Amino acid sequence: MFKQGFLWVIRFIVGGLFVFSGMIKVNDPVGTSIKLEEYFDVFSTDIAGFFIHFKPIALELSVFLVVVEVVLGVMLILGVQSRFTVWALALMILFFTFLTFYSAYFNKVTDCGCFGDAIKLTPWESFYKDLILLVLIAILFLFQMDLPKTSPTWAKGVTVLVMAMSFVLAILAVRNLPFVDFRAYKVGVNIPQNMQPSAPLQYSYVMKKDGKLVTFDQYPSDESLEFVEMNLKNPDALPKISDFAVWNEDGDYSEEVFTGNKMLILVSSMAKMSDSNLIQLDSLVKSLSGSPIQPVFVAAASQDEIQNFTESRGWDMLSLQADATVVKTMIRANPGIMVLQNGKVLGKYHHNNTPDINEVLDLYMN
């Protein structure tokens, strides 16, 4: 009886974590695909070149993995196909543990994306989390003969329903935007404010004297002390945004973008940009002429690429360059639209949901 209760607790903890982690990523499969692309880049350089061939299907792999993660968690909790589920979870956690160890030890991918953008973990924290899960799954693996051998029909039905719903939600998130935005550029935030510390940064100073380490809250004036290191005491106060910048050949335009009413058309890759809704964008840009809203084209591309594109569309607007990672963080669409008022994010749109002029103007009235 005790053994069954113990195994049930482990099933609930492991299954619950997989469901929780998977649902956060179902909310943003594009973000997970970006993280996969980072891993493929690293592995293609450090391990084997063939990993680079997975990059074009990173989004499809992302959708598959996040749905599988949720479904396996539900199957474990409900006792559906227990032996298969434990085997699948064991293989998955071994793979995840390798990824997080590689990231932590070699400092390659500094955020594994285990919980998407909702909960940020350091590489070592991610690795220790996976180690704990590995131990718990190993216990289930050793006692798999004591796990449920059959499951009721309703449990199988729930599993199928969860799989279908997870898949539909993931596709909707890809074709639109994440249902819940956990990033520093979400609607309602003021980007310039997020670029500043939330409180004065406080440091401690580790010094050495006579072979002993001593820590000070203020840098000491004693010249006999040898400086060892400086540590930040309140890392939570660090700016949420540290890498935003937009520019062209005339210089930095970050302050200009944060002044007045702006509608940014954001492109993270000219080569991968969808052209399915460019006509709607053309109409929106044309309708902004004479309005109090200034359209701005921001792309992770060369100035020549940007100029050729805007001229081909007949867009007479301020055009700026940006880092691809920053643009991908700002919006999960290529192209995407962000509406600003003095740096405050009023609205964000996937190109599939390109608004009309009245919808944009309404944002400034609320």
C-alpha positions as CSV (number, residue, x, y, z in Angstrom):
1,M,0.0,0.0,0.0
2,F,2.8,2.4,0.9
3,K,4.7,1.5,-2.3
4,Q,1.6,2.3,-4.4
5,G,1.1,5.6,-2.6
6,F,4.7,6.5,-3.0
7,L,4.7,5.7,-6.8
8,W,1.4,7.7,-7.2
9,V,3.1,10.8,-5.6
10,I,6.0,10.5,-8.0
11,R,3.7,10.0,-11.0
12,F,1.8,13.1,-10.0
13,I,4.9,15.2,-9.5
14,V,6.7,14.1,-12.7
15,G,3.5,14.2,-14.8
16,G,2.4,17.5,-13.4
17,L,5.8,19.1,-14.2
18,F,5.7,17.8,-17.7
19,V,2.2,19.1,-18.2
20,F,3.1,22.5,-16.7
21,S,6.2,22.8,-18.7
22,G,4.5,21.6,-21.9
23,M,1.5,23.9,-21.6
24,I,3.8,26.9,-21.1
25,K,5.6,26.0,-24.4
26,V,2.3,25.2,-26.1
27,N,1.5,28.8,-25.5
28,D,4.6,29.8,-27.5
29,P,5.9,27.1,-29.9
30,V,7.7,29.8,-31.9
31,G,9.8,30.6,-28.8
32,T,10.6,26.9,-28.4
33,S,11.6,26.7,-32.1
34,I,14.0,29.7,-31.6
35,K,15.6,27.8,-28.7
36,L,15.9,24.6,-30.8
37,E,17.6,26.6,-33.6
38,E,20.2,27.8,-31.0
39,Y,20.9,24.2,-30.0
40,F,21.2,23.1,-33.6
41,D,23.7,25.9,-34.3
42,V,25.8,24.9,-31.3
43,F,25.6,21.2,-32.0
44,S,26.4,21.6,-35.7
45,T,29.6,23.4,-34.8
46,D,30.6,21.3,-31.7
47,I,29.3,17.8,-32.4
48,A,28.3,17.1,-35.9
49,G,27.4,19.2,-39.0
50,F,24.2,17.4,-39.8
51,F,22.4,19.2,-36.9
52,I,22.2,22.3,-39.1
53,H,19.7,20.4,-41.4
54,F,17.2,20.4,-38.5
55,K,16.9,24.2,-38.4
56,P,14.4,24.5,-41.3
57,I,12.0,22.2,-39.5
58,A,12.6,23.6,-36.0
59,L,9.0,24.9,-35.8
60,E,7.5,21.6,-36.7
61,L,9.8,19.8,-34.2
62,S,8.8,22.4,-31.6
63,V,5.0,21.7,-32.0
64,F,5.6,18.0,-31.9
65,L,7.8,18.1,-28.8
66,V,5.5,20.4,-26.7
67,V,2.4,18.4,-27.5
68,V,4.3,15.1,-26.6
69,E,5.5,16.7,-23.4
70,V,1.9,17.5,-22.3
71,V,0.4,14.2,-23.4
72,L,3.1,12.0,-21.7
73,G,2.5,14.0,-18.5
74,V,-1.2,13.3,-18.6
75,M,-0.7,9.6,-19.5
76,L,1.6,9.2,-16.5
77,I,-0.9,10.7,-14.1
78,L,-3.8,8.8,-15.5
79,G,-1.9,5.5,-15.8
80,V,-2.4,5.2,-19.6
81,Q,0.1,2.8,-21.2
82,S,2.3,3.1,-18.1
83,R,5.3,1.1,-19.3
84,F,5.4,2.9,-22.7
85,T,5.0,6.2,-20.9
86,V,7.8,5.6,-18.5
87,W,10.1,4.5,-21.3
88,A,9.2,7.6,-23.4
89,L,9.7,9.9,-20.4
90,A,13.1,8.2,-19.6
91,L,14.3,8.8,-23.1
92,M,13.1,12.4,-23.1
93,I,14.6,13.3,-19.7
94,L,17.9,11.7,-20.7
95,F,17.9,14.0,-23.8
96,F,16.9,17.0,-21.8
97,T,19.6,16.3,-19.1
98,F,22.2,16.1,-21.8
99,L,21.1,19.4,-23.3
100,T,21.1,21.2,-20.0
101,F,24.4,19.8,-18.9
102,Y,26.0,20.7,-22.2
103,S,24.6,24.2,-21.9
104,A,25.8,24.7,-18.3
105,Y,29.2,23.1,-18.6
106,F,30.2,24.7,-21.9
107,N,28.1,27.9,-21.3
108,K,26.7,27.5,-24.8
109,V,22.9,28.2,-24.5
110,T,22.4,30.3,-21.4
111,D,18.6,29.7,-21.2
112,C,17.3,26.2,-22.0
113,G,13.7,27.5,-22.3
114,C,12.5,24.6,-20.1
115,F,9.6,26.8,-18.9
116,G,9.5,29.1,-21.9
117,D,9.7,32.8,-20.9
118,A,7.5,32.3,-17.9
119,I,10.2,31.1,-15.5
120,K,13.8,31.8,-16.2
121,L,16.4,29.2,-15.0
122,T,20.1,29.4,-15.2
123,P,21.8,26.5,-17.1
124,W,22.9,24.8,-13.8
125,E,19.5,25.3,-12.3
126,S,18.0,23.6,-15.4
127,F,20.5,20.8,-15.1
128,Y,19.7,20.1,-11.4
129,K,16.0,20.2,-12.1
130,D,16.5,17.6,-14.8
131,L,18.7,15.5,-12.5
132,I,15.8,15.4,-9.9
133,L,13.3,14.4,-12.6
134,L,15.8,11.8,-13.9
135,V,16.0,10.2,-10.4
136,L,12.2,10.2,-10.0
137,I,11.7,8.7,-13.5
138,A,14.3,6.1,-12.7
139,I,12.3,5.0,-9.7
140,L,9.3,4.6,-11.8
141,F,11.4,2.7,-14.3
142,L,12.6,0.3,-11.7
143,F,9.1,-0.3,-10.3
144,Q,7.3,-0.2,-13.7
145,M,5.7,-3.6,-13.0
146,D,3.9,-2.0,-10.0
147,L,2.4,0.8,-12.2
148,P,-1.2,0.5,-13.6
149,K,-1.3,-2.2,-16.3
150,T,-4.7,-1.1,-17.6
151,S,-6.6,2.2,-17.6
152,P,-10.3,3.0,-17.8
153,T,-11.8,4.0,-21.1
154,W,-12.4,7.6,-19.9
155,A,-8.7,8.0,-19.2
156,K,-7.8,7.1,-22.7
157,G,-10.5,9.5,-23.9
158,V,-9.0,12.3,-21.8
159,T,-5.6,11.6,-23.2
160,V,-6.8,11.8,-26.8
161,L,-8.7,15.0,-26.0
162,V,-5.7,16.6,-24.4
163,M,-3.5,15.7,-27.4
164,A,-6.0,17.2,-29.8
165,M,-6.5,20.4,-27.7
166,S,-2.7,20.8,-27.2
167,F,-2.1,20.5,-30.9
168,V,-4.9,23.0,-31.8
169,L,-3.6,25.5,-29.2
170,A,-0.1,25.2,-30.5
171,I,-1.2,25.8,-34.1
172,L,-3.3,28.8,-33.0
173,A,-0.3,30.2,-31.1
174,V,1.9,29.8,-34.2
175,R,-0.6,31.4,-36.6
176,N,-1.4,34.3,-34.2
177,L,0.6,35.3,-31.1
178,P,1.1,33.6,-27.7
179,F,-2.1,33.6,-25.7
180,V,-0.1,34.9,-22.7
181,D,2.9,37.1,-23.3
182,F,5.6,36.6,-20.6
183,R,8.3,38.7,-22.4
184,A,9.6,42.2,-21.5
185,Y,7.8,43.6,-24.5
186,K,4.3,42.6,-23.7
187,V,1.3,44.9,-24.1
188,G,1.2,47.5,-21.3
189,V,4.9,47.7,-20.5
190,N,7.0,50.8,-21.1
191,I,10.1,49.7,-23.0
192,P,12.4,52.6,-21.9
193,Q,11.5,51.9,-18.3
194,N,12.3,48.2,-18.8
195,M,15.7,49.2,-20.0
196,Q,16.5,50.8,-16.6
197,P,17.2,49.0,-13.3
198,S,14.1,48.7,-11.1
199,A,16.2,49.7,-8.1
200,P,19.7,51.0,-7.5
201,L,22.1,48.1,-8.1
202,Q,24.0,47.0,-5.0
203,Y,27.3,45.2,-5.0
204,S,29.5,43.3,-2.5
205,Y,33.2,43.3,-2.9
206,V,35.4,40.3,-2.0
207,M,38.9,41.1,-1.0
208,K,41.8,39.1,0.2
209,K,44.1,39.9,3.1
210,D,46.7,37.6,4.7
211,G,45.3,34.7,2.6
212,K,41.7,35.2,3.9
213,L,38.7,36.4,2.0
214,V,36.7,39.3,3.4
215,T,33.5,40.7,2.0
216,F,32.5,44.4,2.1
217,D,29.3,46.2,1.1
218,Q,31.4,49.3,0.1
219,Y,34.7,49.2,-1.8
220,P,37.4,49.5,0.9
221,S,40.0,52.2,0.9
222,D,42.6,49.9,2.5
223,E,45.3,49.5,-0.2
224,S,46.7,46.4,1.5
225,L,43.6,44.5,0.4
226,E,43.7,42.5,-2.8
227,F,40.6,42.7,-5.0
228,V,39.1,39.2,-5.8
229,E,35.6,39.8,-7.3
230,M,32.5,42.0,-7.2
231,N,29.1,40.4,-6.8
232,L,25.7,41.9,-7.5
233,K,23.5,41.6,-4.4
234,N,20.1,42.3,-6.1
235,P,20.1,40.7,-9.6
236,D,16.3,41.0,-9.7
237,A,16.8,44.8,-10.1
238,L,18.7,44.4,-13.4
239,P,17.0,45.9,-16.5
240,K,14.5,43.5,-18.1
241,I,15.7,44.7,-21.5
242,S,19.4,45.1,-22.0
243,D,19.9,44.7,-25.7
244,F,17.4,46.9,-27.5
245,A,18.8,49.1,-30.2
246,V,17.6,50.3,-33.6
247,W,19.8,52.2,-36.1
248,N,20.6,53.2,-39.7
249,E,23.5,54.8,-41.4
250,D,22.6,58.1,-39.7
251,G,23.1,56.6,-36.2
252,D,21.1,55.3,-33.3
253,Y,17.3,55.9,-33.4
254,S,16.2,54.2,-30.1
255,E,15.1,57.5,-28.5
256,E,13.3,58.5,-31.7
257,V,11.3,55.3,-31.7
258,F,10.3,55.9,-28.1
259,T,9.0,59.4,-28.9
260,G,5.4,60.0,-29.9
261,N,3.0,57.6,-31.6
262,K,4.8,54.9,-33.6
263,M,3.7,51.8,-35.4
264,L,6.6,49.4,-35.9
265,I,6.6,46.8,-38.7
266,L,9.0,44.2,-37.4
267,V,10.9,41.7,-39.5
268,S,13.3,39.2,-37.9
269,S,14.5,37.7,-41.2
270,M,13.9,39.1,-44.7
271,A,14.6,35.6,-46.2
272,K,11.9,33.9,-44.0
273,M,9.4,36.7,-44.0
274,S,5.9,35.7,-44.9
275,D,4.4,37.6,-47.9
276,S,0.9,36.2,-47.3
277,N,-0.5,39.4,-45.8
278,L,1.7,42.1,-47.3
279,I,-1.3,43.6,-49.3
280,Q,-3.0,44.2,-45.9
281,L,0.1,45.8,-44.6
282,D,0.3,48.0,-47.7
283,S,-3.2,49.2,-47.1
284,L,-2.5,49.9,-43.4
285,V,0.7,51.8,-44.2
286,K,-1.1,53.9,-46.9
287,S,-4.0,54.7,-44.5
288,L,-1.5,56.0,-41.8
289,S,-0.6,58.9,-44.2
290,G,-1.7,62.1,-42.6
291,S,-2.5,60.4,-39.3
292,P,-0.8,61.2,-35.9
293,I,0.9,57.8,-36.1
294,Q,4.3,57.4,-37.7
295,P,5.0,54.0,-39.3
296,V,8.6,52.7,-38.8
297,F,10.1,49.7,-40.6
298,V,12.5,47.7,-38.4
299,A,14.3,44.7,-39.8
300,A,17.2,42.4,-39.0
301,A,18.8,43.0,-42.4
302,S,21.3,45.1,-44.3
303,Q,20.4,48.7,-45.2
304,D,20.3,47.8,-48.9
305,E,17.9,44.9,-48.2
306,I,15.6,47.2,-46.2
307,Q,15.7,49.9,-48.8
308,N,15.0,47.5,-51.7
309,F,12.0,46.0,-49.9
310,T,10.4,49.3,-48.8
311,E,10.8,50.7,-52.3
312,S,9.3,47.6,-53.8
313,R,6.3,48.1,-51.5
314,G,6.1,51.8,-52.0
315,W,6.6,52.4,-48.3
316,D,7.9,55.9,-47.6
317,M,8.8,55.6,-44.0
318,L,11.7,55.7,-41.5
319,S,13.6,52.4,-41.9
320,L,15.9,51.0,-39.2
321,Q,18.1,48.0,-38.6
322,A,17.9,45.8,-35.5
323,D,19.4,42.5,-34.1
324,A,17.4,39.4,-35.1
325,T,17.2,38.1,-31.6
326,V,15.8,41.3,-30.3
327,V,13.1,41.4,-33.0
328,K,12.2,37.7,-32.3
329,T,11.9,38.6,-28.6
330,M,9.7,41.6,-29.4
331,I,7.2,39.7,-31.4
332,R,6.6,36.1,-32.5
333,A,5.6,37.0,-36.0
334,N,7.6,37.7,-39.2
335,P,6.4,40.3,-40.0
336,G,4.7,41.6,-36.9
337,I,3.2,44.9,-35.8
338,M,3.9,46.7,-32.6
339,V,2.0,50.0,-31.7
340,L,3.8,52.4,-29.3
341,Q,3.0,55.6,-27.5
342,N,6.1,57.2,-26.0
343,G,7.7,53.8,-25.7
344,K,4.6,52.1,-24.1
345,V,3.4,49.0,-25.9
346,L,-0.3,49.6,-26.8
347,G,-0.8,46.6,-29.1
348,K,0.9,43.8,-30.9
349,Y,-0.4,42.0,-34.0
350,H,0.6,38.9,-36.0
351,H,0.6,39.6,-39.8
352,N,-2.4,37.2,-40.0
353,N,-4.3,39.7,-37.8
354,T,-3.2,42.9,-39.5
355,P,-5.4,45.6,-38.1
356,D,-7.1,48.5,-40.0
357,I,-6.4,52.1,-39.3
358,N,-9.5,52.4,-37.0
359,E,-8.3,49.5,-34.8
360,V,-4.9,51.1,-34.4
361,L,-6.4,54.6,-33.6
362,D,-8.7,53.0,-31.0
363,L,-5.6,51.8,-29.1
364,Y,-4.8,55.5,-28.4
365,M,-8.3,56.2,-27.3
366,N,-8.4,53.6,-24.5
